[in-house]
Amino acid sequence: MANLFHLTRAGVSVLIETSAATPNIVHWGRELVGTIDETSLLSAIQEPTPHCDFDDPQLVGIWRENARGFLGAPSIIGSRDGLDFSQHFSLRDVNQISDFEIEFISIDADAELEVSVRVSLLPSGLLELQQSITNLGLNDFKLDSLTTWLPLPDYVAEQLDFTGRWMNERQPQRKQIQSGTWLREGREGRSGHDFTLIEFALAKGTSFENGEAWGVSLAWSGNSRHLIERTPIGRTSIGAGELLLAGEVILGKEETYAAPKVIAVYSSEGLDGASHRLHVQQRSRANHPTNIRPRPVTLNVWEAVYFDHDYAKLAELADAAAKIGVERFVLDDGWFGARRHDRAGLGDWVVSADVWPEGLGKLVDKVKSVGLEFGLWFEGEMVNADSDLYRAHPDWILHSGGRVPPEFRTQQVLDLAHPGAFEHVFNQVNAILSEYDIAYIKWDHNRVLTEASHLGQAAVRKQVHAIYRMFDQLKAAHPGLEIESCASGGGRIDLGMVEHADRFWTSDNNDALERQSINRYTSIVIPPEMLGTHIGPTKAHSTGRTHSHTFRAVTALWGHAGLEWDLTEASESELELLKGWADYYKAKRGLLHSGRTVRGDQTEIESQTYGVVAHDGSEAVYMYAALRPSEFSRPANIRLTGLDADATYEVKLVEPAGAANAMQMLPPKWYAGVRMSGGLLAAMGLRAPVLRPEQAILIEAKRVG
Ligand code: GLA
């Protein structure tokens, strides 16, 4: 059997050797060119033996067993009632599925366990790892954790991940890697507002544009762990896995635990390079939303009416929306059961006779008659105590013992692993989708999971599988149905959910200034076309800040765009601007939702640039946003990155959503158009205008030679 396996594709190499009868990833990162001599490689990687250490150098492999002399975190933690806590796996099979995909299966005959890892280098250069463990013994094996680890080169210096809370998702935190373990855990039972979405290790100084980055992301919508470990012997590694609650996975004879996939990205072209690979891979999926149809301009009526459902008002909104070119109208919370406020009704997915005595048909027809699709809000995993469902089945909530878990937004979580609960939700939602012509559902998840137990056993994992199944079954029953994953804004955005949902509600914070960073960082992993970005009201409901129409509109352009505003309040001139904005989005969405996203490195922290460049380099659109007053009276240049360095571009200001508010006697001369090479635009750029803070402009570049 060969001992060396080299997968290489799209500028990335993974080198795995098995000389110690265990798969050992010795390199993951930049492409290795030239021949690799196995004997020389093994000599090159063999560590010296320092004093006071194991007598022989150990190749610990990806399962990092203590039995092989590894003292860092092992991949597997578990035992058979205290026994078989220590394993030593020996390679049994190697299945080379293709040049880019290989599976290793190992066995520990004493511990009676089998493990496998499937390593796939995808066309985008992303690495996908899928591990599993099977109990071959008669007695139960209790699995505490199964982590997928990848080695990092010794020169990685920094780490970057993301944290947040409701209204402030995906805020970056960056620091030096030091000895010890850095652990990011998600215990909300959904991926969560503070879910990092990706954990990066970086070479010193890696930026958006330059440098090497290695990232891992758990493709999973439940509890999670992302780790970076630097051990005293000097090994640095990065890992991810599902966070299992006590006793959550107990494997009976011949039962298997399949870990969620871990997606690993390497880039030698900075964070933008990593982001690009992630986008390319997702866009290659047949069910990726833009492979089905362009992303429609969406009006969500939540911030316009909240629980105040009134046909006349909603019809007026639909008319206004149609006039400015909106394509989808979403009726949010408040249409069902006793849901006149947020303390009742969840669980009863039947149209409320109080607010909609004739059903929703009249509104659906109205919306459709003005040319829009109809969308509807659900929060199927949840139940209020004040609901018919809870009164009939109080035992269907996730709970432990006889306790009722603490209320959160006055609600509890249904145990969807309970067949009755699952069927109830599926049947009620299915009935609504069958009765009305509904193209789209927004599916919310506003409560965290606590005491998530199914028949007494921890069941976050079961809950996640159930919601995936729910979405898949609803889609199968209603071909073409789209689902937006929302969890009080961006509380369930992850690479597991991308395979089941079509859109994420990025944040409940619609303040354009806040969205400048929330959108910027969330889109590192999730392609913009899957991120809901709405123009909110003039005065943001989330922060009370007031922003110009132009700043709100320019900020909302960079995603699956829409509005969340009482359009009946908008002036004629605002409606005209909105129409111009919607027309522009429609004209440009092909580019915005397929091109390479570039963020560009900042020369000053008060402003930022964000853009999308067409794959063939023929055109690009950029946003330059002034976030705070500039340090300088003439703010630093706007560098336009990602263009073809040798080609010539016509570059000009475009104002489809009105003019930004500036403080300058004369605007920059290039506003009217200049011709420059892509190389010059990236190296030198354009003089920035003197914008007032919280203002943004759009710049178009078109290749002319
Ligand atoms: C959550 C969502 C909002 C809205 C409300 C309705 O907070 O994030 O967009 O749907 O619920 O209650």
Boltz pocket constraint, residues with backbone or C-beta under 6 A from the ligand:
constraints:
  - pocket:
      binder: B
      contacts: [[A, 302], [A, 332], [A, 333], [A, 342], [A, 377], [A, 444], [A, 446], [A, 486], [A, 487], [A, 488], [A, 489], [A, 505], [A, 508]]
      max_distance: 6.0
